[in-house]
Amino acid sequence: MQKARNGMLVKPVVGLIPPEVELVAQPTEIDRIFFASLKQLMEVPAVPYEVRFAHQSLYFPSMRVENEIVWGLTARMLVALFQYG
């Protein structure tokens, strides 16, 4: 389980999504959907990603895959998966 900034507990589930399934982004949650292989994600180092909020800097793990950045709770869950999974 991972705890989101708002205190909500999130339980990540790892699975396979068949290619014919159409994924639809929830606009209040994410901007877009992109695909990265598990191998790509495992090979890139997690680096701190700075977010300025209310006159302070918050740092989250992030992973750059091609022209995209995976950060925040998603990156934390991936780091945990790679460490313990």
HTML snippet that shows the backbone in 3Dmol.js (N, CA, C, O; Angstrom):
<script src="https://3Dmol.org/build/3Dmol-min.js"></script>
<div id="view" style="width:600px;height:400px;position:relative"></div>
<script>
const pdb = `
ATOM      1  N   MET A   1       0.842  -1.184   0.000  1.00  0.00           N
ATOM      2  CA  MET A   1       0.000   0.000   0.000  1.00  0.00           C
ATOM      3  C   MET A   1       0.880   1.238   0.000  1.00  0.00           C
ATOM      4  O   MET A   1       1.935   1.267   0.633  1.00  0.00           O
ATOM      5  N   GLN A   2       0.442   2.235  -0.702  1.00  0.00           N
ATOM      6  CA  GLN A   2       1.112   3.536  -0.730  1.00  0.00           C
ATOM      7  C   GLN A   2       0.114   4.582  -0.262  1.00  0.00           C
ATOM      8  O   GLN A   2      -1.083   4.480  -0.531  1.00  0.00           O
ATOM      9  N   LYS A   3       0.617   5.582   0.436  1.00  0.00           N
ATOM     10  CA  LYS A   3      -0.245   6.648   0.930  1.00  0.00           C
ATOM     11  C   LYS A   3      -0.084   7.877   0.038  1.00  0.00           C
ATOM     12  O   LYS A   3       1.023   8.381  -0.147  1.00  0.00           O
ATOM     13  N   ALA A   4      -1.193   8.347  -0.506  1.00  0.00           N
ATOM     14  CA  ALA A   4      -1.187   9.548  -1.338  1.00  0.00           C
ATOM     15  C   ALA A   4      -1.058  10.776  -0.441  1.00  0.00           C
ATOM     16  O   ALA A   4      -1.266  10.700   0.770  1.00  0.00           O
ATOM     17  N   ARG A   5      -0.714  11.905  -1.054  1.00  0.00           N
ATOM     18  CA  ARG A   5      -0.554  13.143  -0.300  1.00  0.00           C
ATOM     19  C   ARG A   5      -1.810  13.522   0.472  1.00  0.00           C
ATOM     20  O   ARG A   5      -1.723  14.108   1.552  1.00  0.00           O
ATOM     21  N   ASN A   6      -2.969  13.195  -0.071  1.00  0.00           N
ATOM     22  CA  ASN A   6      -4.225  13.537   0.599  1.00  0.00           C
ATOM     23  C   ASN A   6      -4.594  12.537   1.694  1.00  0.00           C
ATOM     24  O   ASN A   6      -5.651  12.653   2.314  1.00  0.00           O
ATOM     25  N   GLY A   7      -3.714  11.544   1.932  1.00  0.00           N
ATOM     26  CA  GLY A   7      -3.948  10.565   2.989  1.00  0.00           C
ATOM     27  C   GLY A   7      -4.622   9.283   2.518  1.00  0.00           C
ATOM     28  O   GLY A   7      -4.698   8.314   3.274  1.00  0.00           O
ATOM     29  N   MET A   8      -5.107   9.261   1.297  1.00  0.00           N
ATOM     30  CA  MET A   8      -5.781   8.076   0.772  1.00  0.00           C
ATOM     31  C   MET A   8      -4.773   6.944   0.574  1.00  0.00           C
ATOM     32  O   MET A   8      -3.686   7.162   0.040  1.00  0.00           O
ATOM     33  N   LEU A   9      -5.136   5.746   1.002  1.00  0.00           N
ATOM     34  CA  LEU A   9      -4.293   4.576   0.786  1.00  0.00           C
ATOM     35  C   LEU A   9      -4.605   3.985  -0.587  1.00  0.00           C
ATOM     36  O   LEU A   9      -5.768   3.795  -0.943  1.00  0.00           O
ATOM     37  N   VAL A  10      -3.565   3.700  -1.342  1.00  0.00           N
ATOM     38  CA  VAL A  10      -3.715   3.172  -2.694  1.00  0.00           C
ATOM     39  C   VAL A  10      -3.013   1.827  -2.761  1.00  0.00           C
ATOM     40  O   VAL A  10      -1.845   1.707  -2.391  1.00  0.00           O
ATOM     41  N   LYS A  11      -3.728   0.819  -3.232  1.00  0.00           N
ATOM     42  CA  LYS A  11      -3.142  -0.506  -3.394  1.00  0.00           C
ATOM     43  C   LYS A  11      -2.921  -0.749  -4.884  1.00  0.00           C
ATOM     44  O   LYS A  11      -3.877  -0.950  -5.634  1.00  0.00           O
ATOM     45  N   PRO A  12      -1.654  -0.729  -5.312  1.00  0.00           N
ATOM     46  CA  PRO A  12      -1.397  -0.973  -6.734  1.00  0.00           C
ATOM     47  C   PRO A  12      -1.650  -2.427  -7.093  1.00  0.00           C
ATOM     48  O   PRO A  12      -1.394  -3.329  -6.296  1.00  0.00           O
ATOM     49  N   VAL A  13      -2.149  -2.642  -8.290  1.00  0.00           N
ATOM     50  CA  VAL A  13      -2.395  -3.982  -8.809  1.00  0.00           C
ATOM     51  C   VAL A  13      -1.638  -4.097 -10.132  1.00  0.00           C
ATOM     52  O   VAL A  13      -1.780  -3.248 -11.012  1.00  0.00           O
ATOM     53  N   VAL A  14      -0.846  -5.138 -10.264  1.00  0.00           N
ATOM     54  CA  VAL A  14      -0.085  -5.365 -11.483  1.00  0.00           C
ATOM     55  C   VAL A  14      -0.815  -6.419 -12.308  1.00  0.00           C
ATOM     56  O   VAL A  14      -1.215  -7.464 -11.795  1.00  0.00           O
ATOM     57  N   GLY A  15      -0.980  -6.126 -13.588  1.00  0.00           N
ATOM     58  CA  GLY A  15      -1.662  -7.078 -14.452  1.00  0.00           C
ATOM     59  C   GLY A  15      -1.361  -6.800 -15.907  1.00  0.00           C
ATOM     60  O   GLY A  15      -0.598  -5.889 -16.231  1.00  0.00           O
ATOM     61  N   LEU A  16      -1.948  -7.568 -16.764  1.00  0.00           N
ATOM     62  CA  LEU A  16      -1.803  -7.396 -18.209  1.00  0.00           C
ATOM     63  C   LEU A  16      -3.116  -6.871 -18.775  1.00  0.00           C
ATOM     64  O   LEU A  16      -4.192  -7.350 -18.417  1.00  0.00           O
ATOM     65  N   ILE A  17      -3.019  -5.891 -19.655  1.00  0.00           N
ATOM     66  CA  ILE A  17      -4.199  -5.337 -20.314  1.00  0.00           C
ATOM     67  C   ILE A  17      -4.145  -5.780 -21.772  1.00  0.00           C
ATOM     68  O   ILE A  17      -3.172  -5.481 -22.465  1.00  0.00           O
ATOM     69  N   PRO A  18      -5.157  -6.479 -22.249  1.00  0.00           N
ATOM     70  CA  PRO A  18      -5.154  -6.908 -23.643  1.00  0.00           C
ATOM     71  C   PRO A  18      -5.101  -5.698 -24.569  1.00  0.00           C
ATOM     72  O   PRO A  18      -5.696  -4.663 -24.267  1.00  0.00           O
ATOM     73  N   PRO A  19      -4.387  -5.816 -25.703  1.00  0.00           N
ATOM     74  CA  PRO A  19      -4.208  -4.672 -26.605  1.00  0.00           C
ATOM     75  C   PRO A  19      -5.510  -4.116 -27.182  1.00  0.00           C
ATOM     76  O   PRO A  19      -5.557  -2.954 -27.588  1.00  0.00           O
ATOM     77  N   GLU A  20      -6.557  -4.924 -27.224  1.00  0.00           N
ATOM     78  CA  GLU A  20      -7.814  -4.441 -27.810  1.00  0.00           C
ATOM     79  C   GLU A  20      -8.641  -3.591 -26.835  1.00  0.00           C
ATOM     80  O   GLU A  20      -9.635  -2.988 -27.239  1.00  0.00           O
ATOM     81  N   VAL A  21      -8.245  -3.537 -25.572  1.00  0.00           N
ATOM     82  CA  VAL A  21      -8.972  -2.737 -24.589  1.00  0.00           C
ATOM     83  C   VAL A  21      -8.635  -1.264 -24.800  1.00  0.00           C
ATOM     84  O   VAL A  21      -7.465  -0.882 -24.824  1.00  0.00           O
ATOM     85  N   GLU A  22      -9.682  -0.436 -24.956  1.00  0.00           N
ATOM     86  CA  GLU A  22      -9.464   1.003 -25.134  1.00  0.00           C
ATOM     87  C   GLU A  22      -9.376   1.669 -23.767  1.00  0.00           C
ATOM     88  O   GLU A  22     -10.303   1.582 -22.962  1.00  0.00           O
ATOM     89  N   LEU A  23      -8.257   2.332 -23.515  1.00  0.00           N
ATOM     90  CA  LEU A  23      -8.056   3.036 -22.254  1.00  0.00           C
ATOM     91  C   LEU A  23      -8.514   4.477 -22.412  1.00  0.00           C
ATOM     92  O   LEU A  23      -8.230   5.120 -23.422  1.00  0.00           O
ATOM     93  N   VAL A  24      -9.227   4.981 -21.406  1.00  0.00           N
ATOM     94  CA  VAL A  24      -9.732   6.349 -21.440  1.00  0.00           C
ATOM     95  C   VAL A  24      -9.202   7.071 -20.206  1.00  0.00           C
ATOM     96  O   VAL A  24      -9.401   6.616 -19.079  1.00  0.00           O
ATOM     97  N   ALA A  25      -8.528   8.198 -20.425  1.00  0.00           N
ATOM     98  CA  ALA A  25      -7.972   8.975 -19.307  1.00  0.00           C
ATOM     99  C   ALA A  25      -9.093   9.665 -18.542  1.00  0.00           C
ATOM    100  O   ALA A  25     -10.012  10.222 -19.143  1.00  0.00           O
ATOM    101  N   GLN A  26      -9.014   9.628 -17.212  1.00  0.00           N
ATOM    102  CA  GLN A  26      -9.929  10.366 -16.349  1.00  0.00           C
ATOM    103  C   GLN A  26      -9.344  11.775 -16.224  1.00  0.00           C
ATOM    104  O   GLN A  26      -8.315  11.942 -15.568  1.00  0.00           O
ATOM    105  N   PRO A  27      -9.969  12.805 -16.836  1.00  0.00           N
ATOM    106  CA  PRO A  27      -9.356  14.126 -16.911  1.00  0.00           C
ATOM    107  C   PRO A  27      -9.069  14.778 -15.556  1.00  0.00           C
ATOM    108  O   PRO A  27      -8.189  15.634 -15.469  1.00  0.00           O
ATOM    109  N   THR A  28      -9.777  14.400 -14.518  1.00  0.00           N
ATOM    110  CA  THR A  28      -9.488  14.983 -13.199  1.00  0.00           C
ATOM    111  C   THR A  28      -8.312  14.293 -12.519  1.00  0.00           C
ATOM    112  O   THR A  28      -7.843  14.754 -11.478  1.00  0.00           O
ATOM    113  N   GLU A  29      -7.831  13.193 -13.096  1.00  0.00           N
ATOM    114  CA  GLU A  29      -6.739  12.428 -12.502  1.00  0.00           C
ATOM    115  C   GLU A  29      -5.440  12.526 -13.294  1.00  0.00           C
ATOM    116  O   GLU A  29      -4.366  12.679 -12.712  1.00  0.00           O
ATOM    117  N   ILE A  30      -5.534  12.439 -14.615  1.00  0.00           N
ATOM    118  CA  ILE A  30      -4.333  12.420 -15.459  1.00  0.00           C
ATOM    119  C   ILE A  30      -4.558  13.229 -16.730  1.00  0.00           C
ATOM    120  O   ILE A  30      -5.695  13.453 -17.147  1.00  0.00           O
ATOM    121  N   ASP A  31      -3.458  13.662 -17.337  1.00  0.00           N
ATOM    122  CA  ASP A  31      -3.535  14.414 -18.590  1.00  0.00           C
ATOM    123  C   ASP A  31      -3.678  13.505 -19.796  1.00  0.00           C
ATOM    124  O   ASP A  31      -4.435  13.794 -20.723  1.00  0.00           O
ATOM    125  N   ARG A  32      -2.945  12.409 -19.772  1.00  0.00           N
ATOM    126  CA  ARG A  32      -2.930  11.528 -20.949  1.00  0.00           C
ATOM    127  C   ARG A  32      -2.415  10.147 -20.537  1.00  0.00           C
ATOM    128  O   ARG A  32      -1.896   9.953 -19.438  1.00  0.00           O
ATOM    129  N   ILE A  33      -2.576   9.219 -21.442  1.00  0.00           N
ATOM    130  CA  ILE A  33      -2.083   7.859 -21.259  1.00  0.00           C
ATOM    131  C   ILE A  33      -0.955   7.648 -22.258  1.00  0.00           C
ATOM    132  O   ILE A  33      -1.083   7.994 -23.432  1.00  0.00           O
ATOM    133  N   PHE A  34       0.148   7.080 -21.789  1.00  0.00           N
ATOM    134  CA  PHE A  34       1.213   6.690 -22.707  1.00  0.00           C
ATOM    135  C   PHE A  34       1.715   5.326 -22.272  1.00  0.00           C
ATOM    136  O   PHE A  34       1.456   4.880 -21.154  1.00  0.00           O
ATOM    137  N   PHE A  35       2.432   4.674 -23.163  1.00  0.00           N
ATOM    138  CA  PHE A  35       2.888   3.321 -22.899  1.00  0.00           C
ATOM    139  C   PHE A  35       4.405   3.287 -22.771  1.00  0.00           C
ATOM    140  O   PHE A  35       5.118   3.939 -23.533  1.00  0.00           O
ATOM    141  N   ALA A  36       4.886   2.521 -21.803  1.00  0.00           N
ATOM    142  CA  ALA A  36       6.315   2.283 -21.613  1.00  0.00           C
ATOM    143  C   ALA A  36       6.459   0.830 -21.203  1.00  0.00           C
ATOM    144  O   ALA A  36       5.648   0.304 -20.440  1.00  0.00           O
ATOM    145  N   SER A  37       7.483   0.196 -21.707  1.00  0.00           N
ATOM    146  CA  SER A  37       7.675  -1.206 -21.343  1.00  0.00           C
ATOM    147  C   SER A  37       8.207  -1.291 -19.915  1.00  0.00           C
ATOM    148  O   SER A  37       8.858  -0.371 -19.420  1.00  0.00           O
ATOM    149  N   LEU A  38       7.918  -2.396 -19.279  1.00  0.00           N
ATOM    150  CA  LEU A  38       8.431  -2.624 -17.929  1.00  0.00           C
ATOM    151  C   LEU A  38       9.954  -2.598 -17.944  1.00  0.00           C
ATOM    152  O   LEU A  38      10.584  -2.104 -17.008  1.00  0.00           O
ATOM    153  N   LYS A  39      10.536  -3.125 -19.001  1.00  0.00           N
ATOM    154  CA  LYS A  39      11.997  -3.121 -19.125  1.00  0.00           C
ATOM    155  C   LYS A  39      12.531  -1.691 -19.150  1.00  0.00           C
ATOM    156  O   LYS A  39      13.506  -1.383 -18.466  1.00  0.00           O
ATOM    157  N   GLN A  40      11.894  -0.811 -19.941  1.00  0.00           N
ATOM    158  CA  GLN A  40      12.318   0.586 -19.981  1.00  0.00           C
ATOM    159  C   GLN A  40      12.262   1.217 -18.586  1.00  0.00           C
ATOM    160  O   GLN A  40      13.204   1.890 -18.167  1.00  0.00           O
ATOM    161  N   LEU A  41      11.173   1.002 -17.882  1.00  0.00           N
ATOM    162  CA  LEU A  41      11.001   1.595 -16.556  1.00  0.00           C
ATOM    163  C   LEU A  41      12.023   1.062 -15.561  1.00  0.00           C
ATOM    164  O   LEU A  41      12.504   1.802 -14.703  1.00  0.00           O
ATOM    165  N   MET A  42      12.354  -0.216 -15.674  1.00  0.00           N
ATOM    166  CA  MET A  42      13.317  -0.810 -14.750  1.00  0.00           C
ATOM    167  C   MET A  42      14.738  -0.323 -15.018  1.00  0.00           C
ATOM    168  O   MET A  42      15.569  -0.309 -14.109  1.00  0.00           O
ATOM    169  N   GLU A  43      15.024   0.074 -16.251  1.00  0.00           N
ATOM    170  CA  GLU A  43      16.380   0.471 -16.613  1.00  0.00           C
ATOM    171  C   GLU A  43      16.701   1.931 -16.327  1.00  0.00           C
ATOM    172  O   GLU A  43      17.875   2.285 -16.212  1.00  0.00           O
ATOM    173  N   VAL A  44      15.686   2.792 -16.209  1.00  0.00           N
ATOM    174  CA  VAL A  44      15.963   4.211 -15.958  1.00  0.00           C
ATOM    175  C   VAL A  44      16.088   4.464 -14.458  1.00  0.00           C
ATOM    176  O   VAL A  44      15.344   3.883 -13.667  1.00  0.00           O
ATOM    177  N   PRO A  45      17.018   5.322 -14.063  1.00  0.00           N
ATOM    178  CA  PRO A  45      17.153   5.608 -12.628  1.00  0.00           C
ATOM    179  C   PRO A  45      16.029   6.528 -12.152  1.00  0.00           C
ATOM    180  O   PRO A  45      15.575   7.405 -12.887  1.00  0.00           O
ATOM    181  N   ALA A  46      15.595   6.316 -10.929  1.00  0.00           N
ATOM    182  CA  ALA A  46      14.627   7.234 -10.313  1.00  0.00           C
ATOM    183  C   ALA A  46      15.407   8.436  -9.784  1.00  0.00           C
ATOM    184  O   ALA A  46      16.371   8.281  -9.034  1.00  0.00           O
ATOM    185  N   VAL A  47      14.985   9.628 -10.180  1.00  0.00           N
ATOM    186  CA  VAL A  47      15.650  10.853  -9.741  1.00  0.00           C
ATOM    187  C   VAL A  47      14.615  11.775  -9.102  1.00  0.00           C
ATOM    188  O   VAL A  47      13.428  11.675  -9.410  1.00  0.00           O
ATOM    189  N   PRO A  48      15.051  12.672  -8.214  1.00  0.00           N
ATOM    190  CA  PRO A  48      14.094  13.594  -7.584  1.00  0.00           C
ATOM    191  C   PRO A  48      13.471  14.545  -8.604  1.00  0.00           C
ATOM    192  O   PRO A  48      14.163  15.060  -9.482  1.00  0.00           O
ATOM    193  N   TYR A  49      12.182  14.773  -8.485  1.00  0.00           N
ATOM    194  CA  TYR A  49      11.430  15.700  -9.328  1.00  0.00           C
ATOM    195  C   TYR A  49      10.865  16.766  -8.406  1.00  0.00           C
ATOM    196  O   TYR A  49      10.117  16.453  -7.479  1.00  0.00           O
ATOM    197  N   GLU A  50      11.215  18.021  -8.651  1.00  0.00           N
ATOM    198  CA  GLU A  50      10.799  19.110  -7.758  1.00  0.00           C
ATOM    199  C   GLU A  50       9.466  19.700  -8.192  1.00  0.00           C
ATOM    200  O   GLU A  50       9.254  20.003  -9.366  1.00  0.00           O
ATOM    201  N   VAL A  51       8.568  19.858  -7.218  1.00  0.00           N
ATOM    202  CA  VAL A  51       7.289  20.528  -7.435  1.00  0.00           C
ATOM    203  C   VAL A  51       7.197  21.644  -6.404  1.00  0.00           C
ATOM    204  O   VAL A  51       7.281  21.399  -5.200  1.00  0.00           O
ATOM    205  N   ARG A  52       7.025  22.866  -6.883  1.00  0.00           N
ATOM    206  CA  ARG A  52       6.899  23.998  -5.956  1.00  0.00           C
ATOM    207  C   ARG A  52       5.434  24.164  -5.596  1.00  0.00           C
ATOM    208  O   ARG A  52       4.564  24.239  -6.464  1.00  0.00           O
ATOM    209  N   PHE A  53       5.180  24.219  -4.287  1.00  0.00           N
ATOM    210  CA  PHE A  53       3.813  24.292  -3.788  1.00  0.00           C
ATOM    211  C   PHE A  53       3.794  25.149  -2.532  1.00  0.00           C
ATOM    212  O   PHE A  53       4.486  24.842  -1.562  1.00  0.00           O
ATOM    213  N   ALA A  54       3.016  26.211  -2.539  1.00  0.00           N
ATOM    214  CA  ALA A  54       2.846  27.084  -1.365  1.00  0.00           C
ATOM    215  C   ALA A  54       4.189  27.512  -0.768  1.00  0.00           C
ATOM    216  O   ALA A  54       4.438  27.330   0.424  1.00  0.00           O
ATOM    217  N   HIS A  55       5.045  28.081  -1.613  1.00  0.00           N
ATOM    218  CA  HIS A  55       6.345  28.613  -1.190  1.00  0.00           C
ATOM    219  C   HIS A  55       7.290  27.565  -0.615  1.00  0.00           C
ATOM    220  O   HIS A  55       8.171  27.893   0.179  1.00  0.00           O
ATOM    221  N   GLN A  56       7.116  26.328  -1.003  1.00  0.00           N
ATOM    222  CA  GLN A  56       8.052  25.286  -0.596  1.00  0.00           C
ATOM    223  C   GLN A  56       8.266  24.330  -1.758  1.00  0.00           C
ATOM    224  O   GLN A  56       7.453  24.258  -2.679  1.00  0.00           O
ATOM    225  N   SER A  57       9.345  23.617  -1.701  1.00  0.00           N
ATOM    226  CA  SER A  57       9.639  22.623  -2.731  1.00  0.00           C
ATOM    227  C   SER A  57       9.358  21.238  -2.171  1.00  0.00           C
ATOM    228  O   SER A  57       9.803  20.895  -1.075  1.00  0.00           O
ATOM    229  N   LEU A  58       8.619  20.453  -2.929  1.00  0.00           N
ATOM    230  CA  LEU A  58       8.371  19.057  -2.590  1.00  0.00           C
ATOM    231  C   LEU A  58       9.092  18.221  -3.639  1.00  0.00           C
ATOM    232  O   LEU A  58       9.102  18.571  -4.819  1.00  0.00           O
ATOM    233  N   TYR A  59       9.691  17.127  -3.211  1.00  0.00           N
ATOM    234  CA  TYR A  59      10.438  16.271  -4.130  1.00  0.00           C
ATOM    235  C   TYR A  59       9.785  14.899  -4.204  1.00  0.00           C
ATOM    236  O   TYR A  59       9.462  14.291  -3.184  1.00  0.00           O
ATOM    237  N   PHE A  60       9.599  14.430  -5.415  1.00  0.00           N
ATOM    238  CA  PHE A  60       9.004  13.126  -5.678  1.00  0.00           C
ATOM    239  C   PHE A  60       9.964  12.332  -6.553  1.00  0.00           C
ATOM    240  O   PHE A  60      10.720  12.924  -7.323  1.00  0.00           O
ATOM    241  N   PRO A  61       9.952  11.004  -6.453  1.00  0.00           N
ATOM    242  CA  PRO A  61      10.768  10.240  -7.394  1.00  0.00           C
ATOM    243  C   PRO A  61      10.174  10.407  -8.794  1.00  0.00           C
ATOM    244  O   PRO A  61       8.966  10.575  -8.956  1.00  0.00           O
ATOM    245  N   SER A  62      11.032  10.357  -9.779  1.00  0.00           N
ATOM    246  CA  SER A  62      10.555  10.447 -11.156  1.00  0.00           C
ATOM    247  C   SER A  62      11.411   9.561 -12.047  1.00  0.00           C
ATOM    248  O   SER A  62      12.553   9.237 -11.722  1.00  0.00           O
ATOM    249  N   MET A  63      10.836   9.179 -13.172  1.00  0.00           N
ATOM    250  CA  MET A  63      11.530   8.369 -14.165  1.00  0.00           C
ATOM    251  C   MET A  63      11.223   8.955 -15.530  1.00  0.00           C
ATOM    252  O   MET A  63      10.056   9.138 -15.876  1.00  0.00           O
ATOM    253  N   ARG A  64      12.261   9.255 -16.315  1.00  0.00           N
ATOM    254  CA  ARG A  64      12.060   9.774 -17.674  1.00  0.00           C
ATOM    255  C   ARG A  64      12.107   8.603 -18.646  1.00  0.00           C
ATOM    256  O   ARG A  64      13.086   7.857 -18.694  1.00  0.00           O
ATOM    257  N   VAL A  65      11.047   8.453 -19.413  1.00  0.00           N
ATOM    258  CA  VAL A  65      10.962   7.429 -20.450  1.00  0.00           C
ATOM    259  C   VAL A  65      10.627   8.152 -21.749  1.00  0.00           C
ATOM    260  O   VAL A  65       9.525   8.671 -21.931  1.00  0.00           O
ATOM    261  N   GLU A  66      11.615   8.170 -22.651  1.00  0.00           N
ATOM    262  CA  GLU A  66      11.508   8.917 -23.897  1.00  0.00           C
ATOM    263  C   GLU A  66      11.190  10.373 -23.554  1.00  0.00           C
ATOM    264  O   GLU A  66      11.975  11.003 -22.846  1.00  0.00           O
ATOM    265  N   ASN A  67      10.084  10.929 -24.022  1.00  0.00           N
ATOM    266  CA  ASN A  67       9.764  12.329 -23.739  1.00  0.00           C
ATOM    267  C   ASN A  67       8.743  12.496 -22.620  1.00  0.00           C
ATOM    268  O   ASN A  67       8.163  13.571 -22.471  1.00  0.00           O
ATOM    269  N   GLU A  68       8.519  11.462 -21.843  1.00  0.00           N
ATOM    270  CA  GLU A  68       7.529  11.508 -20.769  1.00  0.00           C
ATOM    271  C   GLU A  68       8.228  11.388 -19.414  1.00  0.00           C
ATOM    272  O   GLU A  68       9.315  10.818 -19.314  1.00  0.00           O
ATOM    273  N   ILE A  69       7.595  11.929 -18.380  1.00  0.00           N
ATOM    274  CA  ILE A  69       8.106  11.795 -17.017  1.00  0.00           C
ATOM    275  C   ILE A  69       7.027  11.142 -16.169  1.00  0.00           C
ATOM    276  O   ILE A  69       5.903  11.635 -16.085  1.00  0.00           O
ATOM    277  N   VAL A  70       7.381  10.025 -15.540  1.00  0.00           N
ATOM    278  CA  VAL A  70       6.505   9.357 -14.579  1.00  0.00           C
ATOM    279  C   VAL A  70       6.961   9.847 -13.213  1.00  0.00           C
ATOM    280  O   VAL A  70       8.135   9.704 -12.871  1.00  0.00           O
ATOM    281  N   TRP A  71       6.053  10.424 -12.422  1.00  0.00           N
ATOM    282  CA  TRP A  71       6.473  10.975 -11.134  1.00  0.00           C
ATOM    283  C   TRP A  71       5.364  10.782 -10.095  1.00  0.00           C
ATOM    284  O   TRP A  71       4.306  10.223 -10.383  1.00  0.00           O
ATOM    285  N   GLY A  72       5.635  11.252  -8.903  1.00  0.00           N
ATOM    286  CA  GLY A  72       4.637  11.235  -7.838  1.00  0.00           C
ATOM    287  C   GLY A  72       4.313   9.827  -7.363  1.00  0.00           C
ATOM    288  O   GLY A  72       5.184   8.961  -7.279  1.00  0.00           O
ATOM    289  N   LEU A  73       3.048   9.626  -7.058  1.00  0.00           N
ATOM    290  CA  LEU A  73       2.604   8.347  -6.504  1.00  0.00           C
ATOM    291  C   LEU A  73       2.862   7.192  -7.464  1.00  0.00           C
ATOM    292  O   LEU A  73       3.222   6.098  -7.027  1.00  0.00           O
ATOM    293  N   THR A  74       2.685   7.416  -8.758  1.00  0.00           N
ATOM    294  CA  THR A  74       2.943   6.351  -9.738  1.00  0.00           C
ATOM    295  C   THR A  74       4.400   5.924  -9.687  1.00  0.00           C
ATOM    296  O   THR A  74       4.697   4.730  -9.675  1.00  0.00           O
ATOM    297  N   ALA A  75       5.315   6.892  -9.656  1.00  0.00           N
ATOM    298  CA  ALA A  75       6.744   6.558  -9.579  1.00  0.00           C
ATOM    299  C   ALA A  75       7.072   5.876  -8.258  1.00  0.00           C
ATOM    300  O   ALA A  75       7.860   4.931  -8.235  1.00  0.00           O
ATOM    301  N   ARG A  76       6.478   6.338  -7.149  1.00  0.00           N
ATOM    302  CA  ARG A  76       6.723   5.678  -5.857  1.00  0.00           C
ATOM    303  C   ARG A  76       6.292   4.221  -5.894  1.00  0.00           C
ATOM    304  O   ARG A  76       6.989   3.355  -5.366  1.00  0.00           O
ATOM    305  N   MET A  77       5.153   3.942  -6.509  1.00  0.00           N
ATOM    306  CA  MET A  77       4.664   2.569  -6.602  1.00  0.00           C
ATOM    307  C   MET A  77       5.584   1.725  -7.463  1.00  0.00           C
ATOM    308  O   MET A  77       5.833   0.564  -7.139  1.00  0.00           O
ATOM    309  N   LEU A  78       6.099   2.286  -8.560  1.00  0.00           N
ATOM    310  CA  LEU A  78       7.025   1.545  -9.420  1.00  0.00           C
ATOM    311  C   LEU A  78       8.338   1.273  -8.700  1.00  0.00           C
ATOM    312  O   LEU A  78       8.870   0.167  -8.795  1.00  0.00           O
ATOM    313  N   VAL A  79       8.869   2.254  -7.986  1.00  0.00           N
ATOM    314  CA  VAL A  79      10.107   2.058  -7.225  1.00  0.00           C
ATOM    315  C   VAL A  79       9.908   0.927  -6.224  1.00  0.00           C
ATOM    316  O   VAL A  79      10.771   0.059  -6.097  1.00  0.00           O
ATOM    317  N   ALA A  80       8.786   0.921  -5.512  1.00  0.00           N
ATOM    318  CA  ALA A  80       8.501  -0.142  -4.539  1.00  0.00           C
ATOM    319  C   ALA A  80       8.386  -1.499  -5.235  1.00  0.00           C
ATOM    320  O   ALA A  80       8.895  -2.500  -4.731  1.00  0.00           O
ATOM    321  N   LEU A  81       7.723  -1.533  -6.386  1.00  0.00           N
ATOM    322  CA  LEU A  81       7.584  -2.778  -7.126  1.00  0.00           C
ATOM    323  C   LEU A  81       8.958  -3.332  -7.503  1.00  0.00           C
ATOM    324  O   LEU A  81       9.216  -4.525  -7.347  1.00  0.00           O
ATOM    325  N   PHE A  82       9.837  -2.459  -8.001  1.00  0.00           N
ATOM    326  CA  PHE A  82      11.168  -2.908  -8.431  1.00  0.00           C
ATOM    327  C   PHE A  82      12.040  -3.315  -7.257  1.00  0.00           C
ATOM    328  O   PHE A  82      12.903  -4.180  -7.405  1.00  0.00           O
ATOM    329  N   GLN A  83      11.834  -2.707  -6.083  1.00  0.00           N
ATOM    330  CA  GLN A  83      12.631  -3.046  -4.907  1.00  0.00           C
ATOM    331  C   GLN A  83      12.172  -4.352  -4.258  1.00  0.00           C
ATOM    332  O   GLN A  83      12.990  -5.173  -3.844  1.00  0.00           O
ATOM    333  N   TYR A  84      10.857  -4.530  -4.178  1.00  0.00           N
ATOM    334  CA  TYR A  84      10.311  -5.654  -3.417  1.00  0.00           C
ATOM    335  C   TYR A  84       9.670  -6.730  -4.265  1.00  0.00           C
ATOM    336  O   TYR A  84       9.458  -7.848  -3.797  1.00  0.00           O
ATOM    337  N   GLY A  85       9.354  -6.399  -5.527  1.00  0.00           N
ATOM    338  CA  GLY A  85       8.621  -7.331  -6.381  1.00  0.00           C
ATOM    339  C   GLY A  85       9.512  -8.266  -7.075  1.00  0.00           C
ATOM    340  O   GLY A  85       9.046  -9.115  -7.833  1.00  0.00           O
TER     341      GLY A  85
END
`;
const viewer = $3Dmol.createViewer("view");
viewer.addModel(pdb, "pdb");
viewer.setStyle({}, {cartoon: {color: "spectrum"}});
viewer.zoomTo();
viewer.render();
</script>
